């Protein structure tokens, strides 16, 4: 079926025609002659050309054929529009030059038993020369050609007398020292990236279905009004067309003329439905089909638009945050707020101030720029009480916004963090002649080590001794050495066993051992403390009699633990921060309080041990050990007989001095476990089989 397009007579500034246009040819290179000359290794082919610029050459070798395409060229030979030569030289079966596509010329050389070796020898605006041989021997270079023509090259003199003679240099082999060999460092290795969750959303625009299979054989339009083009295409599909004119007027009232939006087309063999939607896209017009009628315009009324309303009750993300995200994509959000206005009513002394609350609506939308805004024209409303968000727009925009909301409403991951805080008494803890500090492997206050193996990481704070480091040259990322001589690097099993033995023997005690369930981005705290008086402040106010005000400041003594989960990624890594603090009473002090009569008050002196780990990344199920938090104190107690113990020299017989030394270390073990909140996990009100069996036994 042919497409007949009827043009209105009143359109004078536009031109519609159905024809086949002839392509405008650019300036071509004309090949007017072909010359073949023999060479020792093959033949030379010269093409005589006439052009002001050089053509582009594309050469390719396939099987036994060497082929060269000369673009933007035309063949005009005296003997005809093509050239052919059979057996031009030994090893070459044929040579042909033929035109292709009316705008290019193809040179084809076919070899007998092997592909010919061809290369471009010379290329100018007057001609193109090719060297073609039946072997892989190279052709003579330009220097060889010049020697054939009898050119002589003058060699520079081999020796010349310098203007300034070189000084005499003597080398003493005894004074030479070998230079040190630089340390071979391993190449830089970037940190691992891991897998990244990717989700793709189809952002194609809304299409108008004309329900027709008509095609446009040829359509050329120059500066025609868009509404006329749409009307012609709608009639070609057998549909009615209504257009709402919302054109702009000239700012000059004297020359107030209507400026219609124009369009130019050059389309061939394309479906009418596709062309209709193409015009809507580039003109940014709205359209809607109802039955056999199409409504179009710059901004259609709501009654003429295809509008869909959909509401969502979000589970995880707040409705305000979701609407703000959709606004960045071009959607329009209406937010209801209350504006408070303060007014002064009356005159002094009967003046009063009243607050007037006025409801108002704030509109949020993305500002147009160079970026794409796929949700322009979509209206968003929010209900904070039910956490409901409502979308109003065309079906394609509502579908696109729905896909975005599904991604935003993902659950935040949760992790169960087991934190053990152990206080170990280091006095009388000996193993192989070394103190217990950090595993009884010769680690003192100034020692430090960071080891990770077997799913356990240990960090000890202090300076690193030379003998505790890994051997030089060990590449990054490899497991530590497990050999026993000379330094046992894999000491983690022994450390954990000895830590357990100290708890069993009573030398160490577990201060706290909780399991905290923390959501991503949240903080959990534990506080096992008691209040003590740490400061007393008295203030005397002048007067008769004076007023004395006594204020008491209290601090917490005991254990406080903060666990902050920063991020839980999709690869099973947990980034968290652990801040333990252990404080205790180290002594008391008596403070005199000015009063009538004078009184005294005892205050506690606190000693604190705390660690701020910073952000630490752990694998799911990996254990981190923080140690090196040591408290060392010496206390002397003197007991004596009154009066006799104060006698010089002889008083030592009536006195007894006891010295008590305490040395404690706090060790923190952190083990995160990521919880499985997926639909396949066993959670809810139903108990696991093991837990149910345990309850049945009881």
C-alpha positions in Angstrom: 0.0 0.0 0.0 1.4 3.4 -1.0 1.4 6.3 1.4 -0.4 9.4 0.0 0.3 12.7 1.8 -2.0 15.6 1.2 -0.4 19.0 1.8 -2.5 22.1 2.8 -2.4 25.0 0.4 -1.9 27.6 3.0 1.5 26.3 4.0 3.8 28.6 2.0 7.0 28.6 4.1 7.4 24.8 4.0 8.1 22.3 1.3 6.9 18.6 1.3 8.0 16.3 -1.5 8.4 12.6 -2.2 11.3 12.0 -4.4 14.7 10.3 -4.6 17.4 12.9 -4.0 20.8 12.6 -5.7 23.8 12.6 -3.4 26.1 15.5 -3.6 29.5 14.3 -4.7 32.5 15.7 -3.0 35.7 16.4 -5.0 37.0 13.0 -6.2 40.4 11.8 -7.3 40.4 10.8 -11.0 42.6 7.8 -12.0 43.4 8.5 -15.7 46.3 6.1 -16.3 47.9 2.7 -15.3 51.6 1.9 -15.8 53.3 -1.5 -15.0 57.1 -1.9 -14.9 59.2 -4.9 -14.0 61.5 -5.1 -11.0 64.0 -7.7 -9.9 61.7 -8.9 -7.2 58.3 -8.3 -8.8 56.6 -5.3 -10.5 55.8 -1.7 -9.8 52.3 -0.4 -10.5 51.9 3.4 -11.0 48.4 5.0 -11.0 48.2 8.5 -12.6 45.8 10.7 -10.6 44.5 14.3 -10.9 43.3 15.8 -7.7 44.1 18.7 -5.2 44.3 16.3 -2.3 45.4 12.8 -1.5 43.0 9.9 -1.3 42.7 7.4 1.6 44.1 3.9 1.0 43.0 0.8 2.9 45.1 -2.4 2.3 44.3 -5.9 3.5 45.7 -9.4 2.8 43.4 -12.4 2.8 44.4 -15.9 1.6 46.2 -15.4 -1.8 44.8 -11.9 -2.4 46.3 -8.5 -1.6 43.5 -5.9 -1.9 43.7 -2.0 -1.7 40.6 0.2 -1.6 41.1 3.8 -2.8 38.2 5.9 -1.4 36.8 9.1 -3.0 38.2 8.1 -6.4 36.9 7.5 -9.9 38.3 5.4 -12.7 38.6 7.1 -16.1 40.9 5.1 -18.3 41.3 5.4 -22.1 40.6 1.7 -22.5 37.4 1.7 -20.4 36.1 1.8 -16.8 38.3 -1.1 -15.6 41.8 -2.6 -16.0 42.9 -6.2 -15.9 46.2 -8.0 -16.6 46.8 -11.8 -16.4 50.2 -13.1 -15.4 51.9 -9.7 -15.2 55.0 -11.3 -13.6 56.2 -14.6 -12.2 54.3 -15.7 -9.1 51.3 -13.3 -9.7 48.2 -14.8 -11.3 46.2 -11.6 -12.0 45.9 -7.9 -11.4 42.6 -6.0 -11.7 41.4 -2.4 -11.0 37.7 -1.9 -10.9 35.3 0.8 -9.5 33.1 0.0 -6.5 30.1 1.9 -5.0 30.5 4.6 -7.6 32.9 6.5 -5.1 35.8 4.1 -4.7 38.3 2.1 -6.7 39.6 -1.4 -5.7 43.0 -2.8 -6.7 43.1 -6.7 -6.4 46.4 -8.7 -6.8 46.1 -12.5 -6.7 49.2 -14.7 -6.2 49.8 -18.2 -7.6 51.0 -20.2 -4.5 51.5 -17.6 -1.9 49.9 -14.2 -1.2 51.8 -11.3 -2.8 53.8 -8.8 -0.8 52.6 -5.3 -1.6 53.5 -1.9 -0.2 52.9 1.7 -1.0 56.1 3.1 -2.5 55.2 6.7 -3.3 52.0 8.7 -2.8 51.5 12.3 -4.2 48.7 14.3 -5.7 50.0 13.3 -9.2 50.1 9.6 -8.7 50.3 6.5 -6.5 53.0 3.9 -6.8 52.8 0.3 -5.5 55.6 -2.3 -5.2 54.3 -5.8 -5.6 56.4 -9.0 -5.3 55.7 -12.7 -5.0 58.1 -13.2 -2.0 58.8 -11.7 1.4 62.0 -10.0 0.2 62.0 -6.2 1.0 62.2 -3.7 -1.8 65.3 -1.5 -2.1 65.2 1.6 0.1 65.6 5.2 -0.9 69.3 5.1 -0.2 69.7 2.1 -2.6 67.8 3.9 -5.3 70.0 7.0 -4.9 73.1 4.8 -5.2 71.7 3.4 -8.4 71.5 6.9 -9.9 75.2 7.5 -9.2 74.9 9.7 -6.2 78.0 9.8 -4.0 77.9 10.3 -0.2 80.7 12.2 1.5 81.8 10.5 4.7 82.7 12.8 7.6 86.3 12.8 8.8 87.1 10.1 11.3 89.7 12.1 13.3 90.0 15.8 14.0 92.2 17.9 16.3 90.2 19.2 19.3 90.3 22.8 20.1 90.9 22.0 23.8 92.9 18.8 24.5 91.4 16.2 26.8 92.9 16.2 30.3 94.7 13.1 31.5 92.7 11.0 33.9 94.3 8.3 36.0 92.2 5.6 37.8 93.5 3.9 40.9 91.8 0.5 41.2 92.7 0.3 44.9 90.5 3.3 45.8 87.4 2.0 44.0 84.6 0.7 46.3 81.7 -1.4 45.0 78.4 0.5 45.1 75.7 -1.0 47.3 73.1 -3.0 45.5 69.7 -1.3 45.9 67.0 -3.2 47.8 64.7 -5.0 45.4 61.2 -3.9 46.3 58.0 -5.6 45.2 55.9 -3.7 42.6 53.0 -1.7 43.7 49.8 -3.7 44.2 46.5 -1.9 44.4 44.0 -2.9 47.1 41.3 -5.4 46.1 38.0 -4.0 44.9 35.6 -6.9 45.2 32.2 -7.3 43.6 29.9 -4.3 43.2 26.1 -4.7 43.0 24.8 -3.3 39.7 21.2 -2.7 38.7 20.1 -1.4 35.3 16.8 0.4 34.7 15.3 0.9 31.2 14.9 4.7 30.8 13.4 4.7 27.3 10.6 7.4 26.8 6.9 6.9 26.6 5.8 5.8 23.1 2.4 6.5 21.3 1.0 3.3 19.7 -0.6 4.2 16.4 -1.6 0.5 15.8 -0.5 0.6 12.1 2.1 -1.0 9.9 2.3 1.8 7.3 5.7 2.8 6.2 7.0 6.1 4.8 8.7 5.4 1.5 10.3 8.9 1.3 9.6 12.1 3.3 11.7 15.3 3.0 10.6 18.3 5.0 12.3 21.7 5.4 11.4 24.1 8.2 7.8 22.9 8.5 5.6 23.4 11.6 5.8 20.4 13.9 2.0 20.2 14.2 1.6 19.9 10.4 4.1 17.1 10.2 2.3 15.3 13.1 -1.1 15.8 11.4 0.2 14.3 8.1 1.6 11.3 9.9 -1.6 10.8 11.9 -3.7 10.9 8.8 -1.4 8.4 7.1 -2.1 6.0 10.0 -5.8 6.6 9.7 -6.2 8.5 13.0 -7.7 11.9 13.9 -5.4 14.6 15.3 -6.0 17.5 17.8 -3.3 20.0 18.6 -3.3 22.5 21.5 -1.5 25.6 20.3 0.6 27.0 23.1 3.2 28.9 21.1 5.0 32.0 22.4 4.7 35.5 21.2 7.4 38.0 20.3 8.4 40.3 23.2 8.0 43.4 20.9 4.3 44.4 21.0 4.7 46.2 17.6 5.8 43.0 15.9 3.6 40.5 17.9 3.6 37.4 15.7 3.1 33.8 16.6 6.4 31.8 16.4 5.6 28.2 15.5 8.0 25.4 16.2 9.5 24.1 12.9 11.2 20.8 12.0 13.2 19.4 9.1 13.0 15.7 8.1 14.7 13.4 5.6 13.4 9.9 6.2 13.1 6.9 3.9 11.5 3.5 4.4 10.6 4.0 8.1 7.3 3.0 9.9 4.9 5.8 10.4 4.6 5.0 14.1 8.4 5.4 14.6 8.5 8.7 12.7 5.6 10.1 14.7 7.4 9.3 18.0 10.6 10.7 16.7 9.0 14.0 16.0 7.5 14.1 19.6 10.9 13.4 21.1 12.9 16.2 19.3 10.1 18.8 19.7 9.4 17.9 23.4 5.7 17.7 22.8 3.2 15.7 24.8 0.7 13.3 23.1 -2.0 10.9 24.1 -4.2 8.6 22.1 -7.8 8.0 23.0 -9.6 5.7 20.6 -8.9 7.0 17.1 -7.9 10.5 18.2 -4.5 11.8 19.1 -4.2 14.8 21.5 -0.9 16.7 21.2 0.5 19.9 22.5 3.4 21.6 24.4 1.5 21.1 27.8 -1.7 19.1 27.6 -4.5 19.6 30.2 -4.7 16.9 32.8 -8.0 15.7 31.4 -6.3 15.0 28.0 -3.2 13.3 29.4 -2.7 9.6 30.1 -2.3 9.8 33.9 -1.7 6.9 36.3 -1.7 7.2 40.1 0.2 4.7 42.3 0.9 4.8 46.1 3.7 2.9 48.0 4.0 2.2 51.7 7.8 2.1 52.1 9.3 -0.4 54.5 12.9 0.8 55.1 13.6 4.3 53.6 11.7 7.3 54.9 9.2 8.8 52.5 10.8 12.2 52.7 14.2 10.9 51.6 12.6 8.9 48.8 10.8 11.9 47.5 13.9 14.0 47.7 15.8 11.4 45.5 13.0 11.4 42.9 13.1 15.3 42.8 16.8 15.1 41.8 15.6 13.1 38.8 13.2 15.8 37.7 10.0 14.9 39.6 8.0 17.6 41.3 7.4 17.1 45.1 4.7 19.0 47.0 5.6 19.3 50.7 3.0 20.6 53.2 4.6 22.7 56.0 3.4 25.3 58.5 4.8 28.8 58.5 4.9 30.5 61.9 4.5 34.3 61.9 4.8 36.4 65.0 2.7 39.6 65.3 2.5 42.2 68.0 -1.0 43.2 68.9 -2.0 46.2 71.0 0.0 49.1 72.4 2.0 49.3 75.6 1.3 48.5 78.4 -1.4 46.2 77.0 0.8 44.9 74.2 0.9 41.1 73.5 2.7 38.8 71.1 0.8 36.2 69.2 2.0 33.4 66.9 0.1 32.8 63.7 0.5 29.5 62.0 -0.3 29.4 58.3 -0.2 26.1 56.3 1.8 26.4 53.1 3.0 24.1 50.3 6.7 24.0 49.1 7.5 22.7 45.7 10.7 20.9 45.1 11.9 20.0 41.6 15.2 19.4 39.8 16.6 22.4 37.9 17.0 21.8 34.2 20.6 21.6 33.0 22.8 19.5 30.8 22.0 16.3 32.6 19.1 14.1 31.8 15.9 14.4 34.0 13.8 11.3 33.1 11.0 12.1 35.6 10.0 15.6 34.4 6.2 15.8 34.6 5.9 13.4 37.5 4.1 14.6 40.6 5.1 13.2 44.1 3.2 13.5 47.4 4.4 12.3 50.8 2.4 11.2 53.9 4.8 11.1 56.9 2.4 9.4 59.3 2.0 6.2 57.2 5.3 6.6 55.4 3.4 6.6 52.1 4.6 8.1 48.8 2.2 8.7 45.9 3.2 9.1 42.3 1.1 10.7 39.6 2.2 10.8 35.9 2.2 8.9 32.7 2.5 5.1 32.9 6.2 5.1 31.7 7.3 7.6 34.3 5.5 5.9 37.1 7.1 2.6 36.1 10.5 4.2 36.0 10.0 5.8 39.5 8.8 2.4 40.8 12.0 0.7 39.8 14.0 3.5 41.6 11.9 3.1 44.8 12.4 -0.6 44.9 16.2 -0.1 44.9 16.0 2.6 47.6 13.8 0.5 49.9 16.6 -2.1 50.4 17.2 -3.3 54.0 20.2 -2.2 55.9 22.4 -5.1 56.9 22.8 -6.1 60.6 25.8 -7.6 62.3 26.1 -9.5 65.6 29.3 -8.3 67.3 30.7 -10.4 70.1 33.0 -8.3 72.3 35.1 -10.0 75.0 36.9 -7.7 77.4 39.4 -9.6 79.6 41.5 -8.2 82.4 44.7 -10.3 82.9 47.0 -10.1 86.0 50.5 -10.1 84.6 52.2 -10.6 88.0 53.7 -14.1 88.4 52.7 -15.0 84.8 55.9 -16.6 83.3 56.4 -18.8 80.4 59.9 -19.7 79.1 61.4 -16.9 81.0 59.2 -14.2 79.5 56.4 -12.1 81.0 52.8 -12.7 80.0 52.3 -9.3 78.4 50.4 -10.0 75.2 50.7 -13.7 75.0 53.9 -14.3 77.0 56.2 -14.0 74.0 58.5 -11.3 75.2 56.2 -8.3 74.5 56.6 -5.5 76.9 55.1 -2.0 77.2 57.1 -0.8 74.2 56.5 -3.8 72.0 54.0 -4.1 69.2 52.9 -6.5 66.5 50.2 -6.9 63.9 49.5 -10.4 62.8 46.6 -11.9 60.8 46.3 -15.6 60.1 43.7 -18.3 60.5 40.8 -15.8 60.6 42.3 -14.0 63.7 44.0 -10.6 63.6 46.0 -9.3 66.6 47.1 -5.7 67.1 49.5 -4.8 70.0 50.3 -1.1 70.6 53.9 0.1 71.0 57.2 0.1 69.1 58.0 -2.8 66.8 61.2 -4.7 67.8 63.6 -5.7 65.0 63.4 -9.4 65.6 59.6 -9.5 65.5 59.2 -8.4 61.9 58.7 -10.6 58.9 61.7 -11.5 56.7 62.7 -8.8 54.1 61.4 -9.5 50.6 58.2 -11.1 51.8 55.5 -10.1 49.2 52.4 -8.2 50.3 49.3 -10.3 50.9 51.0 -13.6 51.6 50.4 -15.6 54.8 53.0 -15.2 57.6 55.7 -17.8 58.1 54.8 -20.7 60.3 58.3 -21.9 60.9 59.5 -22.2 64.5 63.1 -21.0 64.1 64.3 -18.5 64.9 61.1 -16.4 65.8 57.7 -18.1 66.1 55.5 -15.9 63.9 52.4 -18.0 64.1 51.9 -17.6 67.8 48.1 -17.0 67.7 47.1 -20.6 68.8 49.5 -20.5 71.7 48.3 -17.0 72.6 44.6 -18.1 72.7 45.4 -21.2 74.7 47.3 -19.3 77.3 44.6 -16.7 77.5 42.1 -19.4 78.2 44.4 -20.9 80.9 44.7 -17.6 82.7 40.9 -17.3 82.9 40.6 -20.9 84.2 43.4 -20.4 86.8 41.9 -17.1 88.0 44.7 -14.8 86.9 42.4 -13.3 84.3 38.7 -12.4 84.5 36.2 -11.6 81.8 34.8 -8.1 82.4 32.1 -8.4 79.8 31.1 -10.8 77.0 28.0 -9.4 75.2 26.7 -10.0 71.7 25.5 -6.8 70.3 23.2 -6.7 67.2 24.0 -3.4 65.4 22.5 -2.1 62.2 24.7 -0.5 59.6 25.4 3.1 60.5 24.3 2.7 64.2 26.1 2.7 67.5 25.8 0.2 70.4 27.0 0.9 74.0 27.6 -1.1 77.2 28.1 0.6 80.5 29.0 -1.4 83.7 29.9 1.4 86.1 29.2 2.9 89.5 29.2 6.5 90.5 31.9 7.9 92.7 32.6 11.5 93.9 35.5 12.9 91.9 35.3 16.6 92.6 33.9 18.9 95.3 33.4 22.6 94.6 32.4 25.2 97.3 31.3 28.7 96.6 31.0 31.4 99.4 28.6 34.2 98.7 29.0 37.5 100.7 26.4 38.3 103.2 25.5 38.2 106.9 25.9 35.4 107.6 27.8 34.3 104.4 26.2 31.6 102.2 28.3 28.5 101.4 27.2 26.4 98.4 28.8 23.0 97.9 28.5 21.2 94.6 29.6 17.6 94.0 30.7 16.2 90.6 30.3 12.5 90.0 32.1 10.3 87.5 31.5 6.7 86.4 34.0 4.1 87.4 33.9 0.7 85.7 33.7 -0.5 82.1 32.2 1.4 79.1 32.2 0.0 75.6 31.1 1.6 72.3 30.7 -0.3 69.1 30.1 1.8 66.0 29.3 -0.1 62.7 30.1 2.2 59.8 29.4 0.0 56.8 28.6 -3.6 55.9 29.4 -4.2 52.2 28.1 -6.9 49.9 31.4 -8.8 50.0 31.1 -9.8 53.6 33.4 -7.1 55.1 32.4 -5.1 58.2 33.9 -1.7 58.9 33.5 -0.9 62.5 35.0 1.1 65.4 35.6 -0.3 68.9 36.1 2.1 71.9 36.6 0.3 75.2 37.3 2.2 78.4 38.2 0.7 81.8 38.4 3.0 84.8 38.9 2.2 88.5 39.6 3.9 91.8 43.3 4.2 92.3 43.1 6.0 95.7 41.2 8.6 97.7 41.9 12.2 98.8 40.5 14.3 101.6 39.3 17.8 100.8 38.5 20.4 103.4 35.2 22.2 103.0 35.0 25.7 104.5 32.0 25.6 106.7 31.0 26.2 110.3 32.2 24.0 111.8 34.8 23.0 109.1 34.2 19.6 107.5 36.1 17.3 105.2 35.1 15.2 102.2 36.8 12.2 100.6 37.0 12.1 96.8 38.0 9.2 94.6 41.0 9.3 92.2 40.2 7.5 89.0 42.7 5.7 86.7 41.4 5.2 83.1 42.5 2.9 80.4 40.9 3.4 77.0 41.5 2.6 73.3 40.0 4.3 70.2 40.6 1.8 67.5 39.4 4.0 64.6 37.8 2.3 61.5 38.8 -1.3 61.2 37.6 -3.6 58.4 37.0 -7.2 59.3 35.8 -10.2 57.4 32.6 -12.0 58.4 33.6 -14.3 61.3 37.1 -12.9 61.7 38.4 -12.2 65.2 40.3 -9.0 66.1 42.4 -8.9 69.3 43.3 -5.5 70.8 46.0 -5.6 73.5 48.7 -3.6 75.1 46.4 -1.6 77.4 48.6 -2.1 80.5 48.2 -0.6 84.0 51.3 -0.8 86.2 51.2 0.6 89.8 53.4 0.2 92.9 52.0 0.9 96.4 54.0 0.9 99.7 52.3 0.4 103.1 54.2 1.2 106.3 53.1 -0.3 109.7 54.8 0.8 112.9 54.4 0.9 116.7 53.4 4.3 117.9 56.2 6.5 119.1 58.8 3.7 118.9 58.6 3.6 115.2 59.5 7.3 114.9 62.9 6.9 116.8 65.8 7.6 114.5 67.8 4.5 113.5 66.3 2.3 116.2 62.8 3.0 114.9 63.4 0.7 112.0 63.2 -2.2 114.4 59.6 -1.2 115.2 58.5 -0.6 111.5 57.4 -2.8 108.7 57.2 -1.8 105.0 55.2 -3.8 102.5 55.3 -3.0 98.7 52.5 -4.2 96.5 53.0 -4.1 92.7 50.1 -4.6 90.3 50.4 -5.1 86.6 47.2 -5.6 84.6 46.5 -5.8 80.9 43.2 -5.4 79.2 42.6 -7.5 76.1 39.6 -7.0 73.8 38.4 -9.6 71.3 36.0 -8.6 68.6 34.2 -11.0 66.3 31.5 -9.8 63.9 28.9 -12.1 62.3 26.7 -10.7 59.5 23.0 -11.7 60.0 21.1 -13.2 57.1 17.9 -11.2 56.7 16.9 -12.7 53.3 13.7 -14.7 52.7 15.6 -18.0 52.8 16.9 -17.4 56.4 15.2 -19.0 59.4 14.0 -16.1 61.4 10.7 -15.1 63.0 8.6 -16.7 65.7 9.5 -20.3 64.8 12.4 -21.8 66.7 15.2 -23.8 65.2 15.1 -27.6 65.7 18.1 -27.5 68.2 16.5 -24.7 70.3 13.2 -26.5 70.3 14.8 -29.7 71.4 16.6 -27.9 74.2 13.4 -26.3 75.5 11.6 -29.7 75.4 14.3 -31.3 77.6 13.8 -28.6 80.2 
